[in-house]
Amino acid sequence: MTDLIDSAAAYEADAGNREPQPVEDEVFAIADRARAASRKLARATRAWKDRALLAIGAELLAQQDRVLAANAVDIAAARESGTSAALLDRMSLNAERIAKLAAALAGLAALPDPVGTVVRGQTLPNGLRLRQVSVPMGVVAAIYEARPNVTIDIAGLALKSGNAVILRGGSAVAQTNLALLNVIRDALEQVGLPADAVQSVDAYGREGGAVLMRARGRVDVLIPRGGRELIQTVVNNSSVPVIETGEGNVHIFIDESAPVGSAVEILLNSKTQRPSVCNTVETLLVHSASPALVPVLTALAEAGVRLHVDARVMSALPAGIEASLADDTDWATEYMDLDLAVGMVDSLDEAIRHIRRWTTGHTEAILSNDLGHTERFVAEVDSAAVIVNASTRFTDGGEFGLGAEVGISTQKLHARGPMGLAELTTTKWIVHGEGQVRG
């Protein structure tokens, strides 16, 4: 790991040559450098930004062995500390995942530039010509946990949308994030964009993240991505404007008309394809008249899913399927593991009431062949994504054609659902006149 240590020393050479300063001074200096970099990015053409994205992808592939070696160090430490298998999966990189990250960067490069889009415009009776135009936010900060892919996703989205970004990626994958950061910064320098367009405060630990939350005026927007504790800490303590991404207490409701085979396939995909992510189903509600209950639960149990069920489901379980009795904690929990809460309901109304009580506003799905049921579910369930007859795993920026995502917003102001390029821009009004004055 000598090369990584050397890279870290190079990245922080200035800090190493100075007398130690308070963390606030160091982080504010990072933010000021990001502000300077953002001004150059704001003037960058689409072609220039796209060259940067492609250069990052190429450098990521070229430095794959180095990145994987760093990731192996993080994974070994996490495994030794007893980290769960699901979280280890979130932390892990391999050749296939790195190739997908590089492909996602190429996909971002192929998307239209969100900057400069005319949202609306008109010419007033007095001759003033108005345009409302999309522009970069400026300096974006992201605080996230144990997801090295997020380092690449957020950096790529920020650069394409003309923003500088400051990252706080957490200690669990510190070596991996450092390796990725150096890949990104090297690639930016190769194409003539400022390396300070992508920086990190990981060297300053939790205190660095806390200072980011206080950097109002230096940081334009802060995006937390992780579990409930992290998100609520940022929401409750930040003086910087926050786009709140939410935990995913995701529901699927199977009504009496849903085909059994389709229900089994969708539930297996929604729960077991990658249980550690936020669009994984956490609660299953099944209509009491549905024939799908036993086949679905049998398939889930055979796939290793641990079932937490209400009394009615418990009484309907076939022999050989083990389950524990669910309580309010189960209905409220985002397991992010091979656990699933299961309840039986007698109507669509009852299912919607349950979802309204326990949802985090992320994603809910209905499996049904009843058009009236699906239309009511779509209209009455108030979440960022509502899915009909498909896996909840599709709530994802890449799957939605956004190239990647900064996170999935569960709030209603500015951005909601998977946040891509457009959500990292704001607007300004441009007014052209010919000497008009207001009477």
PASEMI-837390 format. One record per residue (C-alpha): residue number from 1; residue in one letter; x, y, z. Coordinates in steps of 0.25 Angstrom, whole numbers, plus 2048, in hexadecimal, padded with zeros to 3 digits. Layout:
+-----+------+-----+-----+-----+
!  nr ! rest !  xx !  yy !  zz !
+-----+------+-----+-----+-----+
! NUM !    A !   X !   Y !   Z !
...
+-----+------+-----+-----+-----+
% end
This chain:
+-----+------+-----+-----+-----+
!  nr ! rest !  xx !  yy !  zz !
+-----+------+-----+-----+-----+
!   1 !    M ! 800 ! 800 ! 800 !
!   2 !    T ! 80C ! 809 ! 7FF !
!   3 !    D ! 807 ! 80F ! 7F2 !
!   4 !    L ! 7FA ! 813 ! 7F9 !
!   5 !    I ! 801 ! 819 ! 805 !
!   6 !    D ! 80A ! 821 ! 7FB !
!   7 !    S ! 7FE ! 826 ! 7F3 !
!   8 !    A ! 7F7 ! 82A ! 800 !
!   9 !    A ! 804 ! 832 ! 804 !
!  10 !    A ! 804 ! 839 ! 7F6 !
!  11 !    Y ! 7F5 ! 83D ! 7F7 !
!  12 !    E ! 7F7 ! 843 ! 805 !
!  13 !    A ! 806 ! 848 ! 803 !
!  14 !    D ! 802 ! 856 ! 806 !
!  15 !    A ! 7FC ! 852 ! 813 !
!  16 !    G ! 808 ! 84A ! 817 !
!  17 !    N ! 811 ! 855 ! 815 !
!  18 !    R ! 809 ! 85F ! 81E !
!  19 !    E ! 807 ! 860 ! 82C !
!  20 !    P ! 7FB ! 858 ! 830 !
!  21 !    Q ! 7EE ! 861 ! 82F !
!  22 !    P ! 7E0 ! 85F ! 835 !
!  23 !    V ! 7D8 ! 855 ! 82D !
!  24 !    E ! 7CE ! 860 ! 82A !
!  25 !    D ! 7D9 ! 868 ! 823 !
!  26 !    E ! 7DE ! 85C ! 81B !
!  27 !    V ! 7D0 ! 859 ! 816 !
!  28 !    F ! 7CC ! 867 ! 813 !
!  29 !    A ! 7D9 ! 868 ! 80B !
!  30 !    I ! 7D5 ! 85C ! 803 !
!  31 !    A ! 7C7 ! 862 ! 801 !
!  32 !    D ! 7CD ! 86F ! 7FC !
!  33 !    R ! 7D6 ! 867 ! 7F2 !
!  34 !    A ! 7C9 ! 860 ! 7ED !
!  35 !    R ! 7C3 ! 86D ! 7EB !
!  36 !    A ! 7CE ! 872 ! 7E2 !
!  37 !    A ! 7CE ! 865 ! 7DA !
!  38 !    S ! 7BF ! 866 ! 7D9 !
!  39 !    R ! 7C0 ! 873 ! 7D1 !
!  40 !    K ! 7C9 ! 86D ! 7C7 !
!  41 !    L ! 7BF ! 861 ! 7C6 !
!  42 !    A ! 7B4 ! 86A ! 7C4 !
!  43 !    R ! 7BB ! 86F ! 7B7 !
!  44 !    A ! 7BF ! 861 ! 7B2 !
!  45 !    T ! 7B8 ! 85D ! 7A5 !
!  46 !    R ! 7B1 ! 84F ! 7A4 !
!  47 !    A ! 7BC ! 849 ! 79C !
!  48 !    W ! 7C6 ! 84D ! 7A7 !
!  49 !    K ! 7BE ! 847 ! 7B2 !
!  50 !    D ! 7BB ! 83B ! 7AA !
!  51 !    R ! 7CA ! 839 ! 7A8 !
!  52 !    A ! 7CC ! 83A ! 7B7 !
!  53 !    L ! 7C2 ! 82F ! 7B9 !
!  54 !    L ! 7C8 ! 826 ! 7AF !
!  55 !    A ! 7D6 ! 828 ! 7B4 !
!  56 !    I ! 7D1 ! 824 ! 7C2 !
!  57 !    G ! 7CB ! 817 ! 7BD !
!  58 !    A ! 7D8 ! 814 ! 7B5 !
!  59 !    E ! 7E1 ! 817 ! 7C1 !
!  60 !    L ! 7D8 ! 80F ! 7CA !
!  61 !    L ! 7DA ! 803 ! 7C1 !
!  62 !    A ! 7E9 ! 806 ! 7C0 !
!  63 !    Q ! 7EA ! 807 ! 7CF !
!  64 !    Q ! 7E1 ! 7FB ! 7D2 !
!  65 !    D ! 7EB ! 7F3 ! 7D9 !
!  66 !    R ! 7EF ! 7FE ! 7E2 !
!  67 !    V ! 7E0 ! 801 ! 7E6 !
!  68 !    L ! 7DD ! 7F2 ! 7E8 !
!  69 !    A ! 7E9 ! 7F1 ! 7F1 !
!  70 !    A ! 7E4 ! 7FD ! 7FA !
!  71 !    N ! 7D6 ! 7F7 ! 7FA !
!  72 !    A ! 7DC ! 7EA ! 7FF !
!  73 !    V ! 7E2 ! 7F1 ! 80B !
!  74 !    D ! 7D5 ! 7F7 ! 80F !
!  75 !    I ! 7CD ! 7EA ! 80D !
!  76 !    A ! 7D7 ! 7E3 ! 815 !
!  77 !    A ! 7D6 ! 7ED ! 821 !
!  78 !    A ! 7C7 ! 7ED ! 820 !
!  79 !    R ! 7C6 ! 7DE ! 820 !
!  80 !    E ! 7CF ! 7DD ! 82C !
!  81 !    S ! 7C6 ! 7E7 ! 833 !
!  82 !    G ! 7BA ! 7DE ! 831 !
!  83 !    T ! 7B3 ! 7E6 ! 826 !
!  84 !    S ! 7A7 ! 7DF ! 820 !
!  85 !    A ! 7A7 ! 7D8 ! 813 !
!  86 !    A ! 79D ! 7E2 ! 80D !
!  87 !    L ! 7A6 ! 7EE ! 811 !
!  88 !    L ! 7B2 ! 7E7 ! 80C !
!  89 !    D ! 7AB ! 7E6 ! 7FF !
!  90 !    R ! 7A8 ! 7F5 ! 7FE !
!  91 !    M ! 7B7 ! 7F8 ! 801 !
!  92 !    S ! 7BD ! 7EE ! 7F7 !
!  93 !    L ! 7C3 ! 7F1 ! 7E9 !
!  94 !    N ! 7C7 ! 7E7 ! 7DF !
!  95 !    A ! 7CB ! 7E7 ! 7D0 !
!  96 !    E ! 7BC ! 7E6 ! 7CC !
!  97 !    R ! 7B8 ! 7F2 ! 7D5 !
!  98 !    I ! 7C3 ! 7FB ! 7D0 !
!  99 !    A ! 7C0 ! 7F8 ! 7C2 !
! 100 !    K ! 7B2 ! 7FC ! 7C5 !
! 101 !    L ! 7B6 ! 809 ! 7CB !
! 102 !    A ! 7BF ! 80C ! 7BF !
! 103 !    A ! 7B3 ! 809 ! 7B6 !
! 104 !    A ! 7AA ! 812 ! 7BF !
! 105 !    L ! 7B4 ! 81D ! 7BD !
! 106 !    A ! 7B3 ! 81B ! 7AE !
! 107 !    G ! 7A4 ! 81B ! 7AF !
! 108 !    L ! 7A4 ! 828 ! 7B6 !
! 109 !    A ! 7AD ! 82E ! 7AB !
! 110 !    A ! 7A3 ! 82A ! 7A1 !
! 111 !    L ! 798 ! 831 ! 7A8 !
! 112 !    P ! 794 ! 840 ! 7A4 !
! 113 !    D ! 79A ! 84B ! 7AC !
! 114 !    P ! 790 ! 850 ! 7B6 !
! 115 !    V ! 797 ! 85D ! 7B7 !
! 116 !    G ! 791 ! 868 ! 7AE !
! 117 !    T ! 783 ! 862 ! 7AC !
! 118 !    V ! 779 ! 86D ! 7AA !
! 119 !    V ! 76E ! 869 ! 7B4 !
! 120 !    R ! 765 ! 874 ! 7AF !
! 121 !    G ! 765 ! 882 ! 7A9 !
! 122 !    Q ! 75D ! 88E ! 7A4 !
! 123 !    T ! 75E ! 89C ! 79E !
! 124 !    L ! 757 ! 8A6 ! 7A7 !
! 125 !    P ! 74E ! 8B1 ! 7A1 !
! 126 !    N ! 759 ! 8BB ! 7A5 !
! 127 !    G ! 763 ! 8B3 ! 79C !
! 128 !    L ! 76B ! 8AC ! 7A7 !
! 129 !    R ! 76F ! 89E ! 7A3 !
! 130 !    L ! 76F ! 894 ! 7AE !
! 131 !    R ! 774 ! 886 ! 7AF !
! 132 !    Q ! 775 ! 87D ! 7BB !
! 133 !    V ! 781 ! 874 ! 7B9 !
! 134 !    S ! 787 ! 868 ! 7C0 !
! 135 !    V ! 794 ! 86A ! 7C7 !
! 136 !    P ! 79D ! 862 ! 7D0 !
! 137 !    M ! 79B ! 863 ! 7DF !
! 138 !    G ! 7AA ! 866 ! 7E1 !
! 139 !    V ! 7B0 ! 85E ! 7ED !
! 140 !    V ! 7A9 ! 851 ! 7F0 !
! 141 !    A ! 7AC ! 849 ! 7FD !
! 142 !    A ! 7A9 ! 83B ! 7FF !
! 143 !    I ! 7A9 ! 833 ! 80C !
! 144 !    Y ! 7A7 ! 824 ! 80A !
! 145 !    E ! 7AB ! 816 ! 810 !
! 146 !    A ! 7B2 ! 80A ! 80B !
! 147 !    R ! 7AF ! 80B ! 7FD !
! 148 !    P ! 7BC ! 80D ! 7F4 !
! 149 !    N ! 7B3 ! 80D ! 7E7 !
! 150 !    V ! 7AD ! 81A ! 7ED !
! 151 !    T ! 7BA ! 821 ! 7EC !
! 152 !    I ! 7BA ! 81F ! 7DD !
! 153 !    D ! 7AC ! 821 ! 7DB !
! 154 !    I ! 7AB ! 82E ! 7E2 !
! 155 !    A ! 7B8 ! 834 ! 7DC !
! 156 !    G ! 7B3 ! 830 ! 7CE !
! 157 !    L ! 7A6 ! 837 ! 7D0 !
! 158 !    A ! 7AC ! 843 ! 7D6 !
! 159 !    L ! 7B6 ! 845 ! 7CB !
! 160 !    K ! 7AC ! 843 ! 7C0 !
! 161 !    S ! 7A2 ! 84D ! 7C6 !
! 162 !    G ! 7AE ! 857 ! 7C8 !
! 163 !    N ! 7AF ! 856 ! 7D7 !
! 164 !    A ! 7BB ! 854 ! 7E0 !
! 165 !    V ! 7B9 ! 84A ! 7EB !
! 166 !    I ! 7BE ! 847 ! 7F9 !
! 167 !    L ! 7BD ! 839 ! 7FE !
! 168 !    R ! 7BC ! 832 ! 80C !
! 169 !    G ! 7BC ! 823 ! 809 !
! 170 !    G ! 7BE ! 81D ! 817 !
! 171 !    S ! 7C9 ! 815 ! 81D !
! 172 !    A ! 7C4 ! 808 ! 81A !
! 173 !    V ! 7C9 ! 809 ! 80B !
! 174 !    A ! 7D3 ! 814 ! 80E !
! 175 !    Q ! 7DF ! 80D ! 806 !
! 176 !    T ! 7D5 ! 80A ! 7FA !
! 177 !    N ! 7D0 ! 818 ! 7F9 !
! 178 !    L ! 7DE ! 81E ! 7FA !
! 179 !    A ! 7E2 ! 816 ! 7EE !
! 180 !    L ! 7D6 ! 81A ! 7E6 !
! 181 !    L ! 7D8 ! 828 ! 7EA !
! 182 !    N ! 7E6 ! 828 ! 7E4 !
! 183 !    V ! 7E1 ! 821 ! 7D8 !
! 184 !    I ! 7D7 ! 82D ! 7D6 !
! 185 !    R ! 7E1 ! 838 ! 7D9 !
! 186 !    D ! 7EB ! 832 ! 7D0 !
! 187 !    A ! 7E1 ! 831 ! 7C4 !
! 188 !    L ! 7DC ! 83F ! 7C6 !
! 189 !    E ! 7EB ! 845 ! 7C5 !
! 190 !    Q ! 7ED ! 83C ! 7B8 !
! 191 !    V ! 7E1 ! 844 ! 7B2 !
! 192 !    G ! 7E5 ! 852 ! 7B7 !
! 193 !    L ! 7DA ! 853 ! 7C1 !
! 194 !    P ! 7DD ! 857 ! 7D0 !
! 195 !    A ! 7E0 ! 84B ! 7D9 !
! 196 !    D ! 7D9 ! 852 ! 7E4 !
! 197 !    A ! 7CC ! 850 ! 7DD !
! 198 !    V ! 7CC ! 843 ! 7E5 !
! 199 !    Q ! 7D1 ! 843 ! 7F3 !
! 200 !    S ! 7CF ! 83C ! 800 !
! 201 !    V ! 7CE ! 83F ! 80F !
! 202 !    D ! 7D0 ! 830 ! 813 !
! 203 !    A ! 7DE ! 833 ! 819 !
! 204 !    Y ! 7D6 ! 83B ! 824 !
! 205 !    G ! 7CD ! 831 ! 828 !
! 206 !    R ! 7BF ! 833 ! 82E !
! 207 !    E ! 7C3 ! 841 ! 832 !
! 208 !    G ! 7C6 ! 844 ! 823 !
! 209 !    G ! 7B8 ! 840 ! 820 !
! 210 !    A ! 7B3 ! 849 ! 82B !
! 211 !    V ! 7BA ! 855 ! 826 !
! 212 !    L ! 7B4 ! 853 ! 818 !
! 213 !    M ! 7A6 ! 854 ! 81F !
! 214 !    R ! 7AA ! 862 ! 824 !
! 215 !    A ! 7B0 ! 866 ! 817 !
! 216 !    R ! 7A5 ! 86F ! 813 !
! 217 !    G ! 7A9 ! 879 ! 808 !
! 218 !    R ! 7B5 ! 870 ! 804 !
! 219 !    V ! 7AC ! 864 ! 801 !
! 220 !    D ! 7A0 ! 866 ! 7F9 !
! 221 !    V ! 798 ! 859 ! 7FB !
! 222 !    L ! 79B ! 84C ! 804 !
! 223 !    I ! 796 ! 83E ! 800 !
! 224 !    P ! 796 ! 833 ! 80B !
! 225 !    R ! 796 ! 825 ! 806 !
! 226 !    G ! 795 ! 819 ! 80F !
! 227 !    G ! 78D ! 814 ! 81B !
! 228 !    R ! 783 ! 81B ! 823 !
! 229 !    E ! 78D ! 81F ! 82E !
! 230 !    L ! 796 ! 826 ! 824 !
! 231 !    I ! 78B ! 82D ! 81D !
! 232 !    Q ! 784 ! 832 ! 829 !
! 233 !    T ! 791 ! 837 ! 82F !
! 234 !    V ! 794 ! 83F ! 822 !
! 235 !    V ! 785 ! 844 ! 821 !
! 236 !    N ! 785 ! 849 ! 830 !
! 237 !    N ! 792 ! 84F ! 831 !
! 238 !    S ! 796 ! 855 ! 823 !
! 239 !    S ! 795 ! 864 ! 821 !
! 240 !    V ! 798 ! 861 ! 812 !
! 241 !    P ! 78B ! 85E ! 80A !
! 242 !    V ! 789 ! 84F ! 80A !
! 243 !    I ! 783 ! 846 ! 7FF !
! 244 !    E ! 77D ! 83B ! 808 !
! 245 !    T ! 77F ! 82D ! 803 !
! 246 !    G ! 777 ! 823 ! 80A !
! 247 !    E ! 778 ! 815 ! 810 !
! 248 !    G ! 771 ! 80B ! 808 !
! 249 !    N ! 766 ! 804 ! 810 !
! 250 !    V ! 760 ! 7FF ! 803 !
! 251 !    H ! 753 ! 7F7 ! 802 !
! 252 !    I ! 74D ! 7EE ! 7F8 !
! 253 !    F ! 73E ! 7EB ! 7F8 !
! 254 !    I ! 739 ! 7DE ! 7F1 !
! 255 !    D ! 72A ! 7DF ! 7EE !
! 256 !    E ! 721 ! 7D3 ! 7EC !
! 257 !    S ! 722 ! 7D4 ! 7DC !
! 258 !    A ! 731 ! 7D4 ! 7DB !
! 259 !    P ! 737 ! 7C8 ! 7D3 !
! 260 !    V ! 73E ! 7BE ! 7DD !
! 261 !    G ! 74A ! 7BC ! 7D4 !
! 262 !    S ! 74D ! 7CB ! 7D1 !
! 263 !    A ! 74B ! 7CE ! 7E0 !
! 264 !    V ! 756 ! 7C3 ! 7E4 !
! 265 !    E ! 75F ! 7C9 ! 7DA !
! 266 !    I ! 75E ! 7D7 ! 7DD !
! 267 !    L ! 75F ! 7D5 ! 7EC !
! 268 !    L ! 76B ! 7CC ! 7EB !
! 269 !    N ! 772 ! 7D7 ! 7E2 !
! 270 !    S ! 76D ! 7E3 ! 7EC !
! 271 !    K ! 772 ! 7DC ! 7F8 !
! 272 !    T ! 77E ! 7D3 ! 7F4 !
! 273 !    Q ! 785 ! 7D9 ! 7E8 !
! 274 !    R ! 78D ! 7E3 ! 7F1 !
! 275 !    P ! 786 ! 7E4 ! 7FF !
! 276 !    S ! 790 ! 7EF ! 804 !
! 277 !    V ! 78B ! 7FA ! 7FB !
! 278 !    C ! 780 ! 804 ! 7FE !
! 279 !    N ! 776 ! 7FF ! 7F3 !
! 280 !    T ! 775 ! 7F1 ! 7F9 !
! 281 !    V ! 767 ! 7ED ! 7FE !
! 282 !    E ! 766 ! 7ED ! 80D !
! 283 !    T ! 757 ! 7EA ! 80F !
! 284 !    L ! 74E ! 7E1 ! 807 !
! 285 !    L ! 73F ! 7E3 ! 809 !
! 286 !    V ! 736 ! 7D8 ! 803 !
! 287 !    H ! 727 ! 7D8 ! 801 !
! 288 !    S ! 720 ! 7CD ! 809 !
! 289 !    A ! 71A ! 7C8 ! 7FC !
! 290 !    S ! 727 ! 7C7 ! 7F4 !
! 291 !    P ! 72C ! 7B9 ! 7F0 !
! 292 !    A ! 73A ! 7BF ! 7F0 !
! 293 !    L ! 73D ! 7BF ! 7FF !
! 294 !    V ! 742 ! 7B1 ! 801 !
! 295 !    P ! 74A ! 7B0 ! 7F3 !
! 296 !    V ! 751 ! 7BD ! 7F6 !
! 297 !    L ! 755 ! 7BA ! 804 !
! 298 !    T ! 75A ! 7AD ! 800 !
! 299 !    A ! 762 ! 7B2 ! 7F5 !
! 300 !    L ! 768 ! 7BD ! 7FF !
! 301 !    A ! 76B ! 7B3 ! 80A !
! 302 !    E ! 772 ! 7AA ! 800 !
! 303 !    A ! 77A ! 7B6 ! 7FC !
! 304 !    G ! 77F ! 7B9 ! 80A !
! 305 !    V ! 775 ! 7C4 ! 80E !
! 306 !    R ! 772 ! 7C5 ! 81D !
! 307 !    L ! 763 ! 7C8 ! 81E !
! 308 !    H ! 75D ! 7D0 ! 829 !
! 309 !    V ! 74E ! 7CE ! 828 !
! 310 !    D ! 741 ! 7D2 ! 82E !
! 311 !    A ! 738 ! 7C8 ! 835 !
! 312 !    R ! 72F ! 7C6 ! 829 !
! 313 !    V ! 73B ! 7C3 ! 820 !
! 314 !    M ! 741 ! 7BA ! 82B !
! 315 !    S ! 734 ! 7B2 ! 82B !
! 316 !    A ! 735 ! 7B0 ! 81C !
! 317 !    L ! 743 ! 7AC ! 81B !
! 318 !    P ! 745 ! 79E ! 816 !
! 319 !    A ! 74D ! 794 ! 81D !
! 320 !    G ! 75C ! 795 ! 81D !
! 321 !    I ! 75C ! 7A5 ! 81B !
! 322 !    E ! 762 ! 7AC ! 827 !
! 323 !    A ! 75E ! 7BA ! 82B !
! 324 !    S ! 75E ! 7C3 ! 837 !
! 325 !    L ! 752 ! 7CB ! 83B !
! 326 !    A ! 752 ! 7DA ! 836 !
! 327 !    D ! 750 ! 7E6 ! 83F !
! 328 !    D ! 750 ! 7F5 ! 83D !
! 329 !    T ! 760 ! 7F5 ! 83C !
! 330 !    D ! 75F ! 7EC ! 830 !
! 331 !    W ! 755 ! 7F5 ! 829 !
! 332 !    A ! 75E ! 801 ! 82B !
! 333 !    T ! 76C ! 7FA ! 828 !
! 334 !    E ! 774 ! 7FC ! 81B !
! 335 !    Y ! 77B ! 7EE ! 81C !
! 336 !    M ! 785 ! 7F0 ! 811 !
! 337 !    D ! 787 ! 7E1 ! 812 !
! 338 !    L ! 780 ! 7D4 ! 80F !
! 339 !    D ! 775 ! 7D7 ! 819 !
! 340 !    L ! 766 ! 7DA ! 815 !
! 341 !    A ! 75A ! 7DE ! 81D !
! 342 !    V ! 74D ! 7D8 ! 818 !
! 343 !    G ! 73F ! 7DB ! 81B !
! 344 !    M ! 731 ! 7D7 ! 816 !
! 345 !    V ! 726 ! 7E1 ! 813 !
! 346 !    D ! 718 ! 7E0 ! 80E !
! 347 !    S ! 717 ! 7EC ! 805 !
! 348 !    L ! 71E ! 7F6 ! 7FC !
! 349 !    D ! 71A ! 800 ! 806 !
! 350 !    E ! 721 ! 7F9 ! 812 !
! 351 !    A ! 72D ! 7F7 ! 80A !
! 352 !    I ! 72E ! 806 ! 807 !
! 353 !    R ! 72B ! 80A ! 815 !
! 354 !    H ! 737 ! 801 ! 81A !
! 355 !    I ! 740 ! 807 ! 80F !
! 356 !    R ! 73C ! 815 ! 813 !
! 357 !    R ! 73F ! 812 ! 822 !
! 358 !    W ! 74D ! 80C ! 820 !
! 359 !    T ! 752 ! 811 ! 813 !
! 360 !    T ! 75F ! 819 ! 812 !
! 361 !    G ! 75A ! 81F ! 804 !
! 362 !    H ! 764 ! 817 ! 7FC !
! 363 !    T ! 75E ! 80D ! 7F3 !
! 364 !    E ! 751 ! 804 ! 7F4 !
! 365 !    A ! 74C ! 7FA ! 7EA !
! 366 !    I ! 73F ! 7F3 ! 7E7 !
! 367 !    L ! 73D ! 7E6 ! 7E0 !
! 368 !    S ! 730 ! 7E5 ! 7D9 !
! 369 !    N ! 728 ! 7E2 ! 7CD !
! 370 !    D ! 71C ! 7EB ! 7D2 !
! 371 !    L ! 71D ! 7F9 ! 7CA !
! 372 !    G ! 715 ! 800 ! 7D5 !
! 373 !    H ! 71E ! 7FB ! 7E0 !
! 374 !    T ! 72B ! 7FF ! 7D9 !
! 375 !    E ! 725 ! 80D ! 7D6 !
! 376 !    R ! 720 ! 80F ! 7E4 !
! 377 !    F ! 72E ! 80A ! 7E9 !
! 378 !    V ! 735 ! 814 ! 7E0 !
! 379 !    A ! 72C ! 820 ! 7E4 !
! 380 !    E ! 72C ! 81D ! 7F3 !
! 381 !    V ! 73A ! 818 ! 7F7 !
! 382 !    D ! 743 ! 825 ! 7F9 !
! 383 !    S ! 751 ! 820 ! 7F7 !
! 384 !    A ! 75C ! 824 ! 7ED !
! 385 !    A ! 75A ! 818 ! 7E5 !
! 386 !    V ! 74E ! 810 ! 7E3 !
! 387 !    I ! 74F ! 803 ! 7DB !
! 388 !    V ! 745 ! 7FA ! 7D4 !
! 389 !    N ! 748 ! 7EB ! 7D1 !
! 390 !    A ! 757 ! 7ED ! 7D2 !
! 391 !    S ! 763 ! 7EB ! 7DB !
! 392 !    T ! 766 ! 7F6 ! 7E5 !
! 393 !    R ! 774 ! 7F5 ! 7E1 !
! 394 !    F ! 771 ! 7FE ! 7D5 !
! 395 !    T ! 771 ! 80B ! 7DE !
! 396 !    D ! 77F ! 80F ! 7DA !
! 397 !    G ! 785 ! 81A ! 7D2 !
! 398 !    G ! 78C ! 811 ! 7C8 !
! 399 !    E ! 780 ! 808 ! 7C6 !
! 400 !    F ! 777 ! 815 ! 7C4 !
! 401 !    G ! 781 ! 81A ! 7B9 !
! 402 !    L ! 787 ! 825 ! 7C1 !
! 403 !    G ! 795 ! 81F ! 7BF !
! 404 !    A ! 798 ! 81E ! 7CE !
! 405 !    E ! 792 ! 824 ! 7DB !
! 406 !    V ! 796 ! 82D ! 7E7 !
! 407 !    G ! 78C ! 826 ! 7EF !
! 408 !    I ! 77D ! 824 ! 7F0 !
! 409 !    S ! 776 ! 830 ! 7F5 !
! 410 !    T ! 769 ! 82E ! 7FE !
! 411 !    Q ! 767 ! 83C ! 800 !
! 412 !    K ! 75D ! 845 ! 7F7 !
! 413 !    L ! 765 ! 852 ! 7F5 !
! 414 !    H ! 76E ! 853 ! 7E9 !
! 415 !    A ! 771 ! 844 ! 7E7 !
! 416 !    R ! 769 ! 837 ! 7E9 !
! 417 !    G ! 76D ! 829 ! 7E6 !
! 418 !    P ! 77A ! 825 ! 7DF !
! 419 !    M ! 783 ! 832 ! 7DE !
! 420 !    G ! 78B ! 833 ! 7D1 !
! 421 !    L ! 791 ! 83F ! 7C9 !
! 422 !    A ! 785 ! 848 ! 7C9 !
! 423 !    E ! 783 ! 847 ! 7D8 !
! 424 !    L ! 791 ! 84C ! 7DA !
! 425 !    T ! 78E ! 859 ! 7D2 !
! 426 !    T ! 786 ! 865 ! 7D6 !
! 427 !    T ! 781 ! 871 ! 7CE !
! 428 !    K ! 784 ! 87F ! 7CB !
! 429 !    W ! 77C ! 88A ! 7C4 !
! 430 !    I ! 783 ! 891 ! 7B9 !
! 431 !    V ! 77D ! 89E ! 7B5 !
! 432 !    H ! 781 ! 8A6 ! 7A8 !
! 433 !    G ! 77D ! 8B4 ! 7A6 !
! 434 !    E ! 77F ! 8C0 ! 79D !
! 435 !    G ! 77F ! 8CB ! 7A7 !
! 436 !    Q ! 772 ! 8C9 ! 7AE !
! 437 !    V ! 76F ! 8CF ! 7BC !
! 438 !    R ! 763 ! 8CB ! 7C5 !
! 439 !    G ! 758 ! 8D6 ! 7C6 !
+-----+------+-----+-----+-----+
% end
